[in-house]
């Protein structure tokens, strides 16, 4: 992995960080969407296009409804590992097997042979991520993301539903807005923001040998960047202050996220912010609330107050999960009232 080209570039990560700084100020909206875990089996141009289509749909709705720029970050091109609460799981025959930890670690059939970790799978994950990134960049810059295609993004499996019909109404309003702008003399054909978008990549940096293998020193700044994705995050199970994941990601300059569950305390959040963003750079750190609606009211306000009082410029995001077309689509955003 250390000999292979980077998947993303340091300059792109800096652009994402600058955009996240606007989110932290309440001047933009963060949309992060994608699979809970990518698969080596479900990999095709059609699958990538359909996932991107959902992301573009959601971004169009949010942009039009909130009248704010929407920062689009995909959980894609690297989300091949799964954190597990237990090292063991029950097989269909009643025996215990090592828990499935994602296709970058081992295979998913319920057999001991399949669950043997294979380091060559990290190279396979890199190759699939390369192909995925190539397609995403082609789609987002080659006309597929054109706002004139807003009707074409509607998914067949929801188009006939009430939600699909509501989306069609909004799409028609966007088309009329574009026509109005053109009638007023705005050259919409030459405005690149209407025809192409930036979609950044992200995944949980769970498998540290993979992340270390793709870490590079930037030739312009001399800083270290994890070039496996634009943004990486640390999970609820691996955010220990003295743990390997916090240590590793404190040393790279990508935008970093940390998931905070219902047991998180304001002191822990402040210590994480001090450890991961000691220079208090806006856009560097995102906290993702992972505690459920029932517990958020009792836990989240204290975390928000603690971080605000400590003066840390943090993006606050909320993790929501919806099953669409057999895929998990988590939607992370900054609460506008925070």
C-alpha positions in Angstrom: 0.0 0.0 0.0 2.9 2.4 0.7 4.1 2.1 -2.9 0.7 2.8 -4.5 -0.6 6.2 -5.5 -2.8 8.1 -3.0 -6.6 7.8 -3.5 -7.1 11.5 -2.7 -4.9 14.5 -2.4 -4.0 16.8 0.5 -5.3 19.8 -1.3 -8.7 18.2 -1.6 -8.8 17.5 2.1 -7.9 21.1 2.8 -10.8 22.2 0.6 -13.2 20.0 2.6 -11.9 21.4 5.8 -12.5 25.0 4.6 -16.1 24.0 3.7 -16.6 22.3 7.1 -15.5 25.5 8.7 -18.5 27.2 7.1 -20.7 24.5 8.5 -19.3 25.1 11.9 -20.3 28.8 11.5 -23.9 27.8 10.5 -23.3 29.1 6.9 -23.5 25.7 5.2 -25.1 22.3 5.8 -23.3 18.9 6.0 -24.9 15.9 4.3 -23.0 12.6 4.8 -24.6 9.6 3.2 -23.7 6.0 2.1 -23.5 2.4 3.1 -23.0 1.2 6.7 -20.4 -1.1 5.1 -19.4 -1.4 1.5 -19.2 -4.9 0.0 -16.8 -6.6 -2.3 -19.8 -8.5 -3.8 -22.1 -5.6 -4.5 -19.8 -3.6 -6.8 -20.9 -2.2 -10.2 -21.2 1.1 -12.0 -25.0 0.9 -11.6 -24.7 0.5 -7.9 -22.4 3.4 -7.6 -24.6 5.6 -9.8 -27.7 4.8 -7.8 -26.0 5.6 -4.5 -24.8 8.9 -5.9 -28.3 9.6 -7.3 -29.7 9.4 -3.7 -27.0 11.7 -2.4 -27.8 14.3 -5.2 -31.5 14.0 -4.5 -31.1 14.7 -0.8 -28.7 17.5 -1.5 -31.1 19.2 -3.9 -33.9 19.0 -1.4 -31.8 20.4 1.4 -30.3 23.2 -0.7 -33.7 24.3 -2.0 -35.4 24.0 1.4 -32.7 25.5 3.6 -31.3 28.1 1.1 -27.8 27.1 2.2 -24.9 25.5 0.5 -24.9 21.7 1.1 -21.5 20.0 1.6 -21.7 16.5 0.1 -19.6 13.8 1.8 -20.1 10.1 0.8 -19.4 7.1 3.0 -17.9 5.5 -0.1 -14.6 4.2 -1.6 -13.2 2.8 1.7 -16.1 1.9 4.1 -15.1 -1.8 4.1 -14.8 -2.5 7.8 -17.3 -3.0 10.6 -16.8 -2.3 14.3 -18.3 -5.0 16.4 -19.4 -5.1 20.1 -18.4 -8.7 20.5 -15.5 -10.7 19.0 -17.8 -13.7 18.4 -21.1 -14.3 16.7 -23.4 -17.4 16.5 -23.3 -19.5 13.3 -26.5 -21.1 11.9 -25.4 -24.5 13.2 -25.1 -23.1 16.8 -21.3 -22.8 16.9 -19.4 -19.6 17.5 -17.4 -17.8 14.9 -15.2 -14.8 14.8 -17.5 -11.8 14.2 -17.6 -10.5 10.6 -15.5 -7.3 10.5 -15.9 -6.3 6.9 -14.6 -7.5 3.6 -11.3 -5.7 4.0 -10.6 -8.0 6.9 -12.1 -11.4 5.8 -15.0 -12.9 4.1 -18.6 -13.1 5.3 -19.7 -16.8 4.9 -20.3 -18.4 8.3 -17.3 -20.7 8.3 -14.0 -20.6 10.2 -12.0 -20.6 7.0 -13.9 -17.5 5.7 -13.2 -15.6 8.9 -9.4 -15.9 8.8 -8.0 -12.4 8.3 -6.3 -11.9 5.0 -4.1 -8.8 4.6 -4.3 -9.0 0.8 -7.9 -7.9 1.1 -6.6 -4.4 2.0 -5.1 -4.2 -1.5 -8.4 -5.4 -3.0 -10.2 -2.7 -1.0 -7.8 -0.1 -2.4 -8.4 -1.3 -6.0 -12.2 -1.2 -5.6 -11.9 2.3 -4.0 -9.8 3.5 -6.9 -12.4 2.3 -9.4 -15.2 3.8 -7.3 -13.5 7.2 -7.1 -13.0 7.2 -10.8 -16.7 6.7 -11.4 -17.8 9.2 -8.8 -15.5 11.9 -10.3 -16.7 11.1 -13.8 -20.4 11.3 -12.7 -20.1 14.5 -10.7 -18.0 16.4 -13.3 -19.3 14.8 -16.5 -22.9 16.0 -16.6 -24.8 13.5 -14.4 -24.9 16.0 -11.5 -26.3 18.8 -13.7 -29.3 20.4 -12.0 -31.2 20.1 -15.2 -31.1 16.4 -14.5 -33.0 16.9 -11.2 -36.0 14.9 -12.4 -33.8 12.0 -13.5 -32.4 11.5 -10.0 -35.8 10.3 -8.7 -35.5 6.6 -7.8 -37.9 4.2 -9.4 -38.6 2.5 -6.1 -40.0 5.7 -4.5 -41.1 7.7 -7.6 -44.7 6.5 -7.3 -44.8 7.0 -3.5 -46.0 10.1 -1.7 -42.4 11.0 -1.0 -41.5 10.5 -4.7 -44.4 12.7 -5.8 -43.3 15.4 -3.3 -39.8 15.3 -4.8 -41.2 15.7 -8.3 -43.0 18.9 -7.2 -39.8 20.2 -5.8 -37.8 19.2 -8.9 -40.3 21.2 -11.0 -39.9 24.2 -8.8 -36.1 24.0 -9.3 -36.5 23.8 -13.0 -38.8 26.9 -13.0 -36.2 28.7 -10.8 -33.5 27.9 -13.4 -35.7 29.1 -16.2 -36.5 32.3 -14.3 -32.7 33.0 -13.8 -32.1 32.4 -17.6 -35.0 34.8 -18.4 -33.4 37.4 -16.2 -30.2 37.2 -18.2 -28.2 34.9 -15.9 -26.0 32.7 -18.1 -26.9 29.4 -16.4 -25.2 27.4 -19.1 -21.8 28.8 -18.1 -22.3 28.6 -14.3 -20.3 25.5 -13.3 -22.0 25.2 -9.9 -25.2 24.3 -11.7 -23.7 21.5 -13.7 -21.1 19.8 -11.5 -20.6 19.2 -7.8 -17.9 18.3 -5.4 -18.4 15.0 -3.6 -15.9 14.1 -0.9 -15.2 10.6 0.4 -15.2 9.4 4.0 -15.0 6.2 6.0 -14.3 5.0 9.5 -10.6 4.7 10.0 -10.9 1.4 11.9 -8.3 -0.7 10.2 -5.1 1.2 11.1 -2.7 -0.8 8.9 -4.7 0.3 5.9 -4.7 3.9 7.0 -1.0 3.9 7.8 -0.2 2.4 4.4 -1.9 5.3 2.6 -0.6 8.1 4.7 1.6 10.5 2.8 3.6 13.7 3.5 2.2 16.6 1.5 4.8 18.1 -0.9 3.4 21.6 -0.5 3.1 21.9 3.3 5.2 19.0 4.7 2.2 17.9 6.7 1.0 14.3 6.9 -2.4 13.3 5.3 -4.2 10.0 5.3 -4.8 9.8 1.6 -7.3 6.9 1.8 -10.2 9.4 2.0 -10.8 13.1 2.4 -12.4 12.7 5.9 -11.9 9.9 8.4 -13.8 9.3 11.6 -13.2 7.5 14.9 -16.0 5.3 16.1 -17.7 5.2 19.5 -15.9 1.9 20.4 -12.4 3.2 19.5 -12.3 6.8 20.8 -10.3 6.1 23.9 -8.0 9.1 24.7 -5.0 6.7 25.2 -6.1 4.4 22.3 -4.3 3.8 19.0 -7.0 5.5 16.8 -6.9 8.8 18.6 -3.1 8.7 18.6 -2.9 8.0 14.9 -5.5 10.6 13.8 -4.1 13.3 16.0 -1.0 13.1 13.7 -2.7 13.6 10.3 -4.2 16.8 8.9 -7.4 15.5 7.3 -10.8 16.6 8.7 -11.6 14.1 11.5 -14.9 13.0 12.9 -15.6 11.3 16.3 -18.8 9.5 17.2 -20.2 10.3 20.6 -22.6 7.8 22.2 -25.0 8.2 25.1 -22.3 7.6 27.6 -20.1 10.5 26.4 -19.5 13.3 28.9 -18.6 16.9 28.3 -15.2 16.4 29.9 -14.5 13.5 27.4 -15.6 15.6 24.5 -13.4 18.5 25.5 -10.4 16.2 26.0 -11.0 14.7 22.6 -11.2 18.2 21.0 -7.9 19.2 22.8 -6.2 16.0 21.6 -7.4 16.0 18.0 -7.6 19.8 17.4 -5.3 21.6 19.8 -4.9 24.5 17.5 -8.7 24.9 17.3 -8.7 25.0 13.5 -12.3 25.5 12.2 -13.5 22.5 10.2 -10.9 20.1 11.5 -13.1 18.3 14.0 -16.7 17.0 13.7 -18.6 15.4 16.5 -21.3 12.9 15.4 -24.0 12.3 17.9 -24.8 8.6 18.0 -27.3 8.3 20.8 -30.8 8.1 19.5 -33.6 10.5 19.8 -34.7 9.2 23.2 -31.3 9.8 24.8 -30.2 12.9 22.8 -32.2 15.4 24.9 -30.6 14.2 28.1 -27.0 14.0 26.8 -26.5 16.3 23.8 -27.2 19.8 25.4 -24.5 19.3 28.0 -22.0 18.3 25.3 -22.9 21.3 23.2 -22.5 23.7 26.2 -19.3 22.1 27.3 -17.6 22.4 23.9 -19.0 25.9 23.3 -17.8 27.1 26.7 -14.3 25.6 26.0 -14.2 27.6 22.8 -13.7 24.7 20.4 -14.9 25.3 16.8 -16.7 21.9 16.3 -19.1 20.8 13.6 -22.0 19.0 15.3 -23.6 16.3 13.2 -26.5 13.9 13.9 -26.4 10.3 12.7 -29.8 9.1 11.2 -30.3 5.7 9.6 -32.9 4.8 7.0 -33.0 1.7 4.8 -33.3 2.6 1.2 -33.0 0.1 -1.6 -31.2 -2.4 0.8 -28.7 0.3 1.8 -28.2 2.2 5.0 -28.3 5.9 4.3 -27.1 7.8 7.4 -27.7 11.5 7.2 -25.4 13.7 9.3 -26.1 17.4 9.8 -25.3 20.2 12.1 -28.3 21.2 14.2 -29.1 24.8 13.1 -30.2 25.6 16.6 -27.0 24.5 18.3 
